[in-house]
Every structure is written in C-alpha cells, then in structure tokens.
Amino acid sequence: MPDYEIRILQSNGIPALITSETQLTDLAAIRSARRLAQRGRSFEVWRGPECITGLATLPEPPTT
C-alpha cells in the first residue's frame, strides 16, 4: 500500500497541516484529504515526489 502526504493549505497557499497516511488507492487518499480539509479549504495529496491532485480550490488572487 502506498504512503501519501496530505497538505491542508491556508488561503495564501502555505501548508497549515501536513500529515502522512497509508491508503489503498489514490482516490482513497483524496477522499481522506477532503475530510481533513473541511469547509472547502485547499489541499494537496502527494504520493512520494508526485502531486496526485493539485489544489482542490484555487487560492484567492492577491489584492493590490
């Protein structure tokens, strides 16, 4: 079973939480990340050096 790193991101894209899990599939890891993220927060799921899902939602554009 592969190991995954899940990064829950702040609105500015900086990780607020990083956790690792062992899951059966990529889809199971993504589902777990969605549960951890809650309330539409952005997240990334990594399998080794490969990001298997980018940002779940795009960060807000910077204000000037």
N, CA, C and O atoms as a Tripos MOL2 file, in Angstrom:
@<TRIPOS>MOLECULE
protein
  256   255    64     0     0
PROTEIN
NO_CHARGES

@<TRIPOS>ATOM
      1 N           0.8400   -1.1750    0.0000 N.3       1 MET1
      2 CA          0.0000    0.0000    0.0000 C.3       1 MET1
      3 C           0.8900    1.2450    0.0000 C.2       1 MET1
      4 O           1.8580    1.3340    0.7550 O.2       1 MET1
      5 N           0.5430    2.1950   -0.8570 N.am      2 PRO2
      6 CA          1.3670    3.4050   -0.9380 C.3       2 PRO2
      7 C           1.1570    4.3540    0.2480 C.2       2 PRO2
      8 O           0.0930    4.3880    0.8650 O.2       2 PRO2
      9 N           2.1950    5.1090    0.5360 N.am      3 ASP3
     10 CA          2.1320    6.1640    1.5480 C.3       3 ASP3
     11 C           1.8390    7.4890    0.8530 C.2       3 ASP3
     12 O           2.3270    7.7470   -0.2480 O.2       3 ASP3
     13 N           1.0430    8.3160    1.5030 N.am      4 TYR4
     14 CA          0.6460    9.6120    0.9570 C.3       4 TYR4
     15 C           0.9380   10.7020    1.9760 C.2       4 TYR4
     16 O           0.8920   10.4740    3.1850 O.2       4 TYR4
     17 N           1.2370   11.8790    1.4690 N.am      5 GLU5
     18 CA          1.3570   13.0700    2.3010 C.3       5 GLU5
     19 C           0.2120   13.9910    1.9230 C.2       5 GLU5
     20 O           0.0210   14.3070    0.7490 O.2       5 GLU5
     21 N          -0.5450   14.4180    2.9170 N.am      6 ILE6
     22 CA         -1.6770   15.3150    2.6960 C.3       6 ILE6
     23 C          -1.3290   16.6610    3.3010 C.2       6 ILE6
     24 O          -0.9470   16.7560    4.4670 O.2       6 ILE6
     25 N          -1.4650   17.6970    2.4940 N.am      7 ARG7
     26 CA         -1.1830   19.0630    2.9510 C.3       7 ARG7
     27 C          -2.4620   19.8790    2.9020 C.2       7 ARG7
     28 O          -3.0270   20.0900    1.8280 O.2       7 ARG7
     29 N          -2.9160   20.3320    4.0460 N.am      8 ILE8
     30 CA         -4.0630   21.2290    4.1220 C.3       8 ILE8
     31 C          -3.4950   22.6370    4.0900 C.2       8 ILE8
     32 O          -2.6420   22.9820    4.9090 O.2       8 ILE8
     33 N          -3.9600   23.4560    3.1490 N.am      9 LEU9
     34 CA         -3.3510   24.7530    2.8920 C.3       9 LEU9
     35 C          -4.1600   25.9070    3.4700 C.2       9 LEU9
     36 O          -5.3870   25.8530    3.5450 O.2       9 LEU9
     37 N          -3.4450   26.9480    3.8760 N.am     10 GLN10
     38 CA         -4.0720   28.2030    4.2680 C.3      10 GLN10
     39 C          -4.5070   28.9310    2.9960 C.2      10 GLN10
     40 O          -4.1740   28.5030    1.8910 O.2      10 GLN10
     41 N          -5.2320   30.0030    3.1460 N.am     11 SER11
     42 CA         -5.7230   30.7430    1.9810 C.3      11 SER11
     43 C          -4.5900   31.2960    1.1230 C.2      11 SER11
     44 O          -4.7830   31.5330   -0.0690 O.2      11 SER11
     45 N          -3.4100   31.5050    1.7080 N.am     12 ASN12
     46 CA         -2.2780   32.0170    0.9340 C.3      12 ASN12
     47 C          -1.4350   30.9020    0.3210 C.2      12 ASN12
     48 O          -0.3980   31.1720   -0.2850 O.2      12 ASN12
     49 N          -1.8710   29.6460    0.4730 N.am     13 GLY13
     50 CA         -1.1830   28.5130   -0.1410 C.3      13 GLY13
     51 C          -0.1200   27.8660    0.7220 C.2      13 GLY13
     52 O           0.4800   26.8720    0.3130 O.2      13 GLY13
     53 N           0.1280   28.4050    1.9030 N.am     14 ILE14
     54 CA          1.1220   27.8350    2.8090 C.3      14 ILE14
     55 C           0.4660   26.7060    3.6030 C.2      14 ILE14
     56 O          -0.6510   26.8660    4.0940 O.2      14 ILE14
     57 N           1.1520   25.5580    3.7340 N.am     15 PRO15
     58 CA          0.5580   24.4470    4.4870 C.3      15 PRO15
     59 C           0.2800   24.8160    5.9470 C.2      15 PRO15
     60 O           1.1380   25.3530    6.6470 O.2      15 PRO15
     61 N          -0.9430   24.5110    6.3800 N.am     16 ALA16
     62 CA         -1.3320   24.7000    7.7730 C.3      16 ALA16
     63 C          -1.1960   23.3830    8.5260 C.2      16 ALA16
     64 O          -0.9890   23.3730    9.7390 O.2      16 ALA16
     65 N          -1.3140   22.2650    7.7990 N.am     17 LEU17
     66 CA         -1.2340   20.9330    8.3880 C.3      17 LEU17
     67 C          -0.6400   20.0050    7.3510 C.2      17 LEU17
     68 O          -1.0360   20.0300    6.1860 O.2      17 LEU17
     69 N           0.3030   19.1900    7.7700 N.am     18 ILE18
     70 CA          0.8700   18.1620    6.9010 C.3      18 ILE18
     71 C           0.7770   16.8550    7.6630 C.2      18 ILE18
     72 O           1.2290   16.7620    8.8050 O.2      18 ILE18
     73 N           0.1880   15.8360    7.0320 N.am     19 THR19
     74 CA          0.0460   14.5300    7.6600 C.3      19 THR19
     75 C           0.3920   13.4560    6.6420 C.2      19 THR19
     76 O           0.3360   13.6980    5.4360 O.2      19 THR19
     77 N           0.7440   12.2900    7.1160 N.am     20 SER20
     78 CA          1.0120   11.1840    6.1990 C.3      20 SER20
     79 C           0.0920   10.0240    6.5520 C.2      20 SER20
     80 O          -0.2460    9.7960    7.7130 O.2      20 SER20
     81 N          -0.3000    9.2990    5.5090 N.am     21 GLU21
     82 CA         -1.2210    8.1720    5.6650 C.3      21 GLU21
     83 C          -0.8390    7.0920    4.6780 C.2      21 GLU21
     84 O          -0.2010    7.3540    3.6590 O.2      21 GLU21
     85 N          -1.2380    5.8750    4.9960 N.am     22 THR22
     86 CA         -1.1480    4.7620    4.0610 C.3      22 THR22
     87 C          -2.5650    4.4580    3.6100 C.2      22 THR22
     88 O          -3.4430    4.2130    4.4370 O.2      22 THR22
     89 N          -2.7940    4.4720    2.3050 N.am     23 GLN23
     90 CA         -4.1280    4.2230    1.7490 C.3      23 GLN23
     91 C          -4.0190    3.1680    0.6540 C.2      23 GLN23
     92 O          -2.9320    2.9190    0.1320 O.2      23 GLN23
     93 N          -5.1340    2.5530    0.3090 N.am     24 LEU24
     94 CA         -5.1410    1.5300   -0.7390 C.3      24 LEU24
     95 C          -4.9620    2.1260   -2.1300 C.2      24 LEU24
     96 O          -4.2840    1.5460   -2.9780 O.2      24 LEU24
     97 N          -5.5830    3.3070   -2.3650 N.am     25 THR25
     98 CA         -5.5700    3.9040   -3.7000 C.3      25 THR25
     99 C          -5.4180    5.4150   -3.6090 C.2      25 THR25
    100 O          -5.5630    6.0100   -2.5410 O.2      25 THR25
    101 N          -5.1200    6.0250   -4.7570 N.am     26 ASP26
    102 CA         -5.0700    7.4800   -4.8370 C.3      26 ASP26
    103 C          -6.4150    8.0860   -4.4550 C.2      26 ASP26
    104 O          -6.4720    9.0760   -3.7240 O.2      26 ASP26
    105 N          -7.4880    7.4940   -4.9470 N.am     27 LEU27
    106 CA         -8.8260    8.0070   -4.6630 C.3      27 LEU27
    107 C          -9.1270    7.9890   -3.1650 C.2      27 LEU27
    108 O          -9.7220    8.9300   -2.6390 O.2      27 LEU27
    109 N          -8.7200    6.9300   -2.4830 N.am     28 ALA28
    110 CA         -8.9390    6.8570   -1.0340 C.3      28 ALA28
    111 C          -8.1530    7.9530   -0.3140 C.2      28 ALA28
    112 O          -8.6410    8.5220    0.6620 O.2      28 ALA28
    113 N          -6.9600    8.2490   -0.7800 N.am     29 ALA29
    114 CA         -6.1510    9.3090   -0.1780 C.3      29 ALA29
    115 C          -6.7930   10.6750   -0.4010 C.2      29 ALA29
    116 O          -6.7880   11.5170    0.4970 O.2      29 ALA29
    117 N          -7.3460   10.8960   -1.5930 N.am     30 ILE30
    118 CA         -8.0180   12.1640   -1.9040 C.3      30 ILE30
    119 C          -9.2740   12.3210   -1.0460 C.2      30 ILE30
    120 O          -9.5490   13.4110   -0.5460 O.2      30 ILE30
    121 N         -10.0250   11.2540   -0.8770 N.am     31 ARG31
    122 CA        -11.2140   11.3110   -0.0170 C.3      31 ARG31
    123 C         -10.8280   11.6670    1.4220 C.2      31 ARG31
    124 O         -11.4930   12.4750    2.0700 O.2      31 ARG31
    125 N          -9.7630   11.0630    1.9040 N.am     32 SER32
    126 CA         -9.2910   11.3640    3.2530 C.3      32 SER32
    127 C          -8.9010   12.8330    3.3770 C.2      32 SER32
    128 O          -9.2080   13.4810    4.3770 O.2      32 SER32
    129 N          -8.2250   13.3510    2.3600 N.am     33 ALA33
    130 CA         -7.8230   14.7630    2.3620 C.3      33 ALA33
    131 C          -9.0390   15.6750    2.3840 C.2      33 ALA33
    132 O          -9.0390   16.6880    3.0830 O.2      33 ALA33
    133 N         -10.0770   15.3300    1.6270 N.am     34 ARG34
    134 CA        -11.2980   16.1440    1.6290 C.3      34 ARG34
    135 C         -11.9280   16.1910    3.0140 C.2      34 ARG34
    136 O         -12.4020   17.2400    3.4510 O.2      34 ARG34
    137 N         -11.9320   15.0480    3.7090 N.am     35 ARG35
    138 CA        -12.4910   15.0210    5.0690 C.3      35 ARG35
    139 C         -11.6540   15.8930    6.0120 C.2      35 ARG35
    140 O         -12.2010   16.6140    6.8460 O.2      35 ARG35
    141 N         -10.3360   15.8220    5.8760 N.am     36 LEU36
    142 CA         -9.4630   16.6300    6.7230 C.3      36 LEU36
    143 C          -9.6000   18.1200    6.4300 C.2      36 LEU36
    144 O          -9.5600   18.9440    7.3430 O.2      36 LEU36
    145 N          -9.7590   18.4590    5.1580 N.am     37 ALA37
    146 CA         -9.7810   19.8720    4.7520 C.3      37 ALA37
    147 C         -11.0110   20.6020    5.2770 C.2      37 ALA37
    148 O         -10.8870   21.7340    5.7450 O.2      37 ALA37
    149 N         -12.1720   20.0050    5.2160 N.am     38 GLN38
    150 CA        -13.4190   20.6220    5.6820 C.3      38 GLN38
    151 C         -13.6110   22.0460    5.1810 C.2      38 GLN38
    152 O         -12.6470   22.7700    4.9330 O.2      38 GLN38
    153 N         -14.8160   22.4170    5.0420 N.am     39 ARG39
    154 CA        -15.2320   23.7820    4.6900 C.3      39 ARG39
    155 C         -14.5420   24.3190    3.4370 C.2      39 ARG39
    156 O         -14.3020   25.5220    3.3400 O.2      39 ARG39
    157 N         -14.2230   23.4600    2.4870 N.am     40 GLY40
    158 CA        -13.6990   23.9330    1.2170 C.3      40 GLY40
    159 C         -12.2620   24.4110    1.2290 C.2      40 GLY40
    160 O         -11.8290   25.0670    0.2820 O.2      40 GLY40
    161 N         -11.5060   24.1020    2.2790 N.am     41 ARG41
    162 CA        -10.1030   24.5140    2.3100 C.3      41 ARG41
    163 C          -9.3310   23.7790    1.2260 C.2      41 ARG41
    164 O          -9.6750   22.6520    0.8680 O.2      41 ARG41
    165 N          -8.3110   24.4010    0.7160 N.am     42 SER42
    166 CA         -7.4710   23.8200   -0.3190 C.3      42 SER42
    167 C          -6.5770   22.7300    0.2750 C.2      42 SER42
    168 O          -6.2140   22.7730    1.4510 O.2      42 SER42
    169 N          -6.2340   21.7560   -0.5650 N.am     43 PHE43
    170 CA         -5.3330   20.7000   -0.1280 C.3      43 PHE43
    171 C          -4.5660   20.1420   -1.3160 C.2      43 PHE43
    172 O          -4.9430   20.3300   -2.4730 O.2      43 PHE43
    173 N          -3.4880   19.4550   -0.9980 N.am     44 GLU44
    174 CA         -2.7000   18.7140   -1.9800 C.3      44 GLU44
    175 C          -2.4920   17.3130   -1.4320 C.2      44 GLU44
    176 O          -2.3820   17.1200   -0.2210 O.2      44 GLU44
    177 N          -2.4390   16.3320   -2.3340 N.am     45 VAL45
    178 CA         -2.1380   14.9590   -1.9500 C.3      45 VAL45
    179 C          -0.9130   14.5250   -2.7510 C.2      45 VAL45
    180 O          -0.8970   14.6180   -3.9780 O.2      45 VAL45
    181 N           0.0970   14.0570   -2.0520 N.am     46 TRP46
    182 CA          1.3620   13.6440   -2.6680 C.3      46 TRP46
    183 C           1.5870   12.1590   -2.4460 C.2      46 TRP46
    184 O           1.3880   11.6510   -1.3420 O.2      46 TRP46
    185 N           2.0060   11.4610   -3.5040 N.am     47 ARG47
    186 CA          2.4670   10.0800   -3.4200 C.3      47 ARG47
    187 C           3.9430   10.1230   -3.7780 C.2      47 ARG47
    188 O           4.3090   10.2100   -4.9500 O.2      47 ARG47
    189 N           4.7770   10.0620   -2.7640 N.am     48 GLY48
    190 CA          6.2120   10.2430   -2.9960 C.3      48 GLY48
    191 C           6.4490   11.6470   -3.5420 C.2      48 GLY48
    192 O           5.9080   12.6140   -3.0050 O.2      48 GLY48
    193 N           7.2530   11.7750   -4.6050 N.am     49 PRO49
    194 CA          7.5370   13.0970   -5.1630 C.3      49 PRO49
    195 C           6.4650   13.6140   -6.1310 C.2      49 PRO49
    196 O           6.5960   14.7070   -6.6810 O.2      49 PRO49
    197 N           5.4020   12.8190   -6.3350 N.am     50 GLU50
    198 CA          4.3630   13.1850   -7.3150 C.3      50 GLU50
    199 C           3.1160   13.7280   -6.6280 C.2      50 GLU50
    200 O           2.5420   13.0810   -5.7530 O.2      50 GLU50
    201 N           2.7090   14.9230   -7.0360 N.am     51 CYS51
    202 CA          1.4550   15.5070   -6.5460 C.3      51 CYS51
    203 C           0.3290   14.8950   -7.3610 C.2      51 CYS51
    204 O           0.2230   15.1590   -8.5590 O.2      51 CYS51
    205 N          -0.5160   14.0790   -6.7310 N.am     52 ILE52
    206 CA         -1.5680   13.4030   -7.4900 C.3      52 ILE52
    207 C          -2.8170   14.2440   -7.6250 C.2      52 ILE52
    208 O          -3.6780   13.9470   -8.4530 O.2      52 ILE52
    209 N          -2.9310   15.2810   -6.8300 N.am     53 THR53
    210 CA         -4.0060   16.2450   -7.0160 C.3      53 THR53
    211 C          -3.4680   17.6150   -6.6530 C.2      53 THR53
    212 O          -2.8190   17.7920   -5.6220 O.2      53 THR53
    213 N          -3.7420   18.5680   -7.5030 N.am     54 GLY54
    214 CA         -3.3020   19.9320   -7.2200 C.3      54 GLY54
    215 C          -4.1850   20.5440   -6.1670 C.2      54 GLY54
    216 O          -4.7750   19.8390   -5.3480 O.2      54 GLY54
    217 N          -4.2720   21.8170   -6.1870 N.am     55 LEU55
    218 CA         -5.1360   22.4970   -5.2360 C.3      55 LEU55
    219 C          -6.5830   22.0890   -5.4720 C.2      55 LEU55
    220 O          -7.0440   22.0500   -6.6120 O.2      55 LEU55
    221 N          -7.2870   21.7910   -4.4080 N.am     56 ALA56
    222 CA         -8.6980   21.4430   -4.5280 C.3      56 ALA56
    223 C          -9.5010   22.6530   -4.9740 C.2      56 ALA56
    224 O         -10.4650   22.5260   -5.7280 O.2      56 ALA56
    225 N          -9.1050   23.8100   -4.5130 N.am     57 THR57
    226 CA         -9.7020   25.0580   -4.9690 C.3      57 THR57
    227 C          -8.5730   26.0490   -5.1710 C.2      57 THR57
    228 O          -7.5680   25.9950   -4.4630 O.2      57 THR57
    229 N          -8.7190   26.9180   -6.0890 N.am     58 LEU58
    230 CA         -7.6730   27.8960   -6.3510 C.3      58 LEU58
    231 C          -7.6540   28.9510   -5.2620 C.2      58 LEU58
    232 O          -8.7100   29.3800   -4.7950 O.2      58 LEU58
    233 N          -6.4680   29.3740   -4.8500 N.am     59 PRO59
    234 CA         -6.4130   30.4330   -3.8450 C.3      59 PRO59
    235 C          -6.9300   31.7510   -4.4270 C.2      59 PRO59
    236 O          -6.9120   31.9610   -5.6400 O.2      59 PRO59
    237 N          -7.3810   32.6130   -3.5530 N.am     60 GLU60
    238 CA         -7.8520   33.9280   -3.9750 C.3      60 GLU60
    239 C          -6.7010   34.7100   -4.5900 C.2      60 GLU60
    240 O          -5.5700   34.6150   -4.1110 O.2      60 GLU60
    241 N          -6.9620   35.4730   -5.6320 N.am     61 PRO61
    242 CA         -5.8750   36.2880   -6.2010 C.3      61 PRO61
    243 C          -5.4320   37.3520   -5.2010 C.2      61 PRO61
    244 O          -6.2420   37.8510   -4.4210 O.2      61 PRO61
    245 N          -4.1550   37.6960   -5.2260 N.am     62 PRO62
    246 CA         -3.6740   38.7190   -4.2810 C.3      62 PRO62
    247 C          -4.3310   40.0610   -4.5350 C.2      62 PRO62
    248 O          -4.5880   40.4370   -5.6790 O.2      62 PRO62
    249 N          -4.5980   40.7700   -3.4650 N.am     63 THR63
    250 CA         -5.1710   42.1050   -3.5890 C.3      63 THR63
    251 C          -4.0480   43.1300   -3.6460 C.2      63 THR63
    252 O          -3.0020   42.9640   -3.0180 O.2      63 THR63
    253 N          -4.2780   44.1730   -4.3960 N.am     64 THR64
    254 CA         -3.2360   45.2070   -4.5270 C.3      64 THR64
    255 C          -3.6300   46.4710   -3.8140 C.2      64 THR64
    256 O          -2.8750   47.4430   -3.8190 O.2      64 THR64
@<TRIPOS>BOND
     1     1     2 1
     2     2     3 1
     3     3     4 2
     4     3     5 am
     5     5     6 1
     6     6     7 1
     7     7     8 2
     8     7     9 am
     9     9    10 1
    10    10    11 1
    11    11    12 2
    12    11    13 am
    13    13    14 1
    14    14    15 1
    15    15    16 2
    16    15    17 am
    17    17    18 1
    18    18    19 1
    19    19    20 2
    20    19    21 am
    21    21    22 1
    22    22    23 1
    23    23    24 2
    24    23    25 am
    25    25    26 1
    26    26    27 1
    27    27    28 2
    28    27    29 am
    29    29    30 1
    30    30    31 1
    31    31    32 2
    32    31    33 am
    33    33    34 1
    34    34    35 1
    35    35    36 2
    36    35    37 am
    37    37    38 1
    38    38    39 1
    39    39    40 2
    40    39    41 am
    41    41    42 1
    42    42    43 1
    43    43    44 2
    44    43    45 am
    45    45    46 1
    46    46    47 1
    47    47    48 2
    48    47    49 am
    49    49    50 1
    50    50    51 1
    51    51    52 2
    52    51    53 am
    53    53    54 1
    54    54    55 1
    55    55    56 2
    56    55    57 am
    57    57    58 1
    58    58    59 1
    59    59    60 2
    60    59    61 am
    61    61    62 1
    62    62    63 1
    63    63    64 2
    64    63    65 am
    65    65    66 1
    66    66    67 1
    67    67    68 2
    68    67    69 am
    69    69    70 1
    70    70    71 1
    71    71    72 2
    72    71    73 am
    73    73    74 1
    74    74    75 1
    75    75    76 2
    76    75    77 am
    77    77    78 1
    78    78    79 1
    79    79    80 2
    80    79    81 am
    81    81    82 1
    82    82    83 1
    83    83    84 2
    84    83    85 am
    85    85    86 1
    86    86    87 1
    87    87    88 2
    88    87    89 am
    89    89    90 1
    90    90    91 1
    91    91    92 2
    92    91    93 am
    93    93    94 1
    94    94    95 1
    95    95    96 2
    96    95    97 am
    97    97    98 1
    98    98    99 1
    99    99   100 2
   100    99   101 am
   101   101   102 1
   102   102   103 1
   103   103   104 2
   104   103   105 am
   105   105   106 1
   106   106   107 1
   107   107   108 2
   108   107   109 am
   109   109   110 1
   110   110   111 1
   111   111   112 2
   112   111   113 am
   113   113   114 1
   114   114   115 1
   115   115   116 2
   116   115   117 am
   117   117   118 1
   118   118   119 1
   119   119   120 2
   120   119   121 am
   121   121   122 1
   122   122   123 1
   123   123   124 2
   124   123   125 am
   125   125   126 1
   126   126   127 1
   127   127   128 2
   128   127   129 am
   129   129   130 1
   130   130   131 1
   131   131   132 2
   132   131   133 am
   133   133   134 1
   134   134   135 1
   135   135   136 2
   136   135   137 am
   137   137   138 1
   138   138   139 1
   139   139   140 2
   140   139   141 am
   141   141   142 1
   142   142   143 1
   143   143   144 2
   144   143   145 am
   145   145   146 1
   146   146   147 1
   147   147   148 2
   148   147   149 am
   149   149   150 1
   150   150   151 1
   151   151   152 2
   152   151   153 am
   153   153   154 1
   154   154   155 1
   155   155   156 2
   156   155   157 am
   157   157   158 1
   158   158   159 1
   159   159   160 2
   160   159   161 am
   161   161   162 1
   162   162   163 1
   163   163   164 2
   164   163   165 am
   165   165   166 1
   166   166   167 1
   167   167   168 2
   168   167   169 am
   169   169   170 1
   170   170   171 1
   171   171   172 2
   172   171   173 am
   173   173   174 1
   174   174   175 1
   175   175   176 2
   176   175   177 am
   177   177   178 1
   178   178   179 1
   179   179   180 2
   180   179   181 am
   181   181   182 1
   182   182   183 1
   183   183   184 2
   184   183   185 am
   185   185   186 1
   186   186   187 1
   187   187   188 2
   188   187   189 am
   189   189   190 1
   190   190   191 1
   191   191   192 2
   192   191   193 am
   193   193   194 1
   194   194   195 1
   195   195   196 2
   196   195   197 am
   197   197   198 1
   198   198   199 1
   199   199   200 2
   200   199   201 am
   201   201   202 1
   202   202   203 1
   203   203   204 2
   204   203   205 am
   205   205   206 1
   206   206   207 1
   207   207   208 2
   208   207   209 am
   209   209   210 1
   210   210   211 1
   211   211   212 2
   212   211   213 am
   213   213   214 1
   214   214   215 1
   215   215   216 2
   216   215   217 am
   217   217   218 1
   218   218   219 1
   219   219   220 2
   220   219   221 am
   221   221   222 1
   222   222   223 1
   223   223   224 2
   224   223   225 am
   225   225   226 1
   226   226   227 1
   227   227   228 2
   228   227   229 am
   229   229   230 1
   230   230   231 1
   231   231   232 2
   232   231   233 am
   233   233   234 1
   234   234   235 1
   235   235   236 2
   236   235   237 am
   237   237   238 1
   238   238   239 1
   239   239   240 2
   240   239   241 am
   241   241   242 1
   242   242   243 1
   243   243   244 2
   244   243   245 am
   245   245   246 1
   246   246   247 1
   247   247   248 2
   248   247   249 am
   249   249   250 1
   250   250   251 1
   251   251   252 2
   252   251   253 am
   253   253   254 1
   254   254   255 1
   255   255   256 2
@<TRIPOS>SUBSTRUCTURE
     1 MET1         2 RESIDUE 1 A MET
     2 PRO2         6 RESIDUE 1 A PRO
     3 ASP3        10 RESIDUE 1 A ASP
     4 TYR4        14 RESIDUE 1 A TYR
     5 GLU5        18 RESIDUE 1 A GLU
     6 ILE6        22 RESIDUE 1 A ILE
     7 ARG7        26 RESIDUE 1 A ARG
     8 ILE8        30 RESIDUE 1 A ILE
     9 LEU9        34 RESIDUE 1 A LEU
    10 GLN10       38 RESIDUE 1 A GLN
    11 SER11       42 RESIDUE 1 A SER
    12 ASN12       46 RESIDUE 1 A ASN
    13 GLY13       50 RESIDUE 1 A GLY
    14 ILE14       54 RESIDUE 1 A ILE
    15 PRO15       58 RESIDUE 1 A PRO
    16 ALA16       62 RESIDUE 1 A ALA
    17 LEU17       66 RESIDUE 1 A LEU
    18 ILE18       70 RESIDUE 1 A ILE
    19 THR19       74 RESIDUE 1 A THR
    20 SER20       78 RESIDUE 1 A SER
    21 GLU21       82 RESIDUE 1 A GLU
    22 THR22       86 RESIDUE 1 A THR
    23 GLN23       90 RESIDUE 1 A GLN
    24 LEU24       94 RESIDUE 1 A LEU
    25 THR25       98 RESIDUE 1 A THR
    26 ASP26      102 RESIDUE 1 A ASP
    27 LEU27      106 RESIDUE 1 A LEU
    28 ALA28      110 RESIDUE 1 A ALA
    29 ALA29      114 RESIDUE 1 A ALA
    30 ILE30      118 RESIDUE 1 A ILE
    31 ARG31      122 RESIDUE 1 A ARG
    32 SER32      126 RESIDUE 1 A SER
    33 ALA33      130 RESIDUE 1 A ALA
    34 ARG34      134 RESIDUE 1 A ARG
    35 ARG35      138 RESIDUE 1 A ARG
    36 LEU36      142 RESIDUE 1 A LEU
    37 ALA37      146 RESIDUE 1 A ALA
    38 GLN38      150 RESIDUE 1 A GLN
    39 ARG39      154 RESIDUE 1 A ARG
    40 GLY40      158 RESIDUE 1 A GLY
    41 ARG41      162 RESIDUE 1 A ARG
    42 SER42      166 RESIDUE 1 A SER
    43 PHE43      170 RESIDUE 1 A PHE
    44 GLU44      174 RESIDUE 1 A GLU
    45 VAL45      178 RESIDUE 1 A VAL
    46 TRP46      182 RESIDUE 1 A TRP
    47 ARG47      186 RESIDUE 1 A ARG
    48 GLY48      190 RESIDUE 1 A GLY
    49 PRO49      194 RESIDUE 1 A PRO
    50 GLU50      198 RESIDUE 1 A GLU
    51 CYS51      202 RESIDUE 1 A CYS
    52 ILE52      206 RESIDUE 1 A ILE
    53 THR53      210 RESIDUE 1 A THR
    54 GLY54      214 RESIDUE 1 A GLY
    55 LEU55      218 RESIDUE 1 A LEU
    56 ALA56      222 RESIDUE 1 A ALA
    57 THR57      226 RESIDUE 1 A THR
    58 LEU58      230 RESIDUE 1 A LEU
    59 PRO59      234 RESIDUE 1 A PRO
    60 GLU60      238 RESIDUE 1 A GLU
    61 PRO61      242 RESIDUE 1 A PRO
    62 PRO62      246 RESIDUE 1 A PRO
    63 THR63      250 RESIDUE 1 A THR
    64 THR64      254 RESIDUE 1 A THR
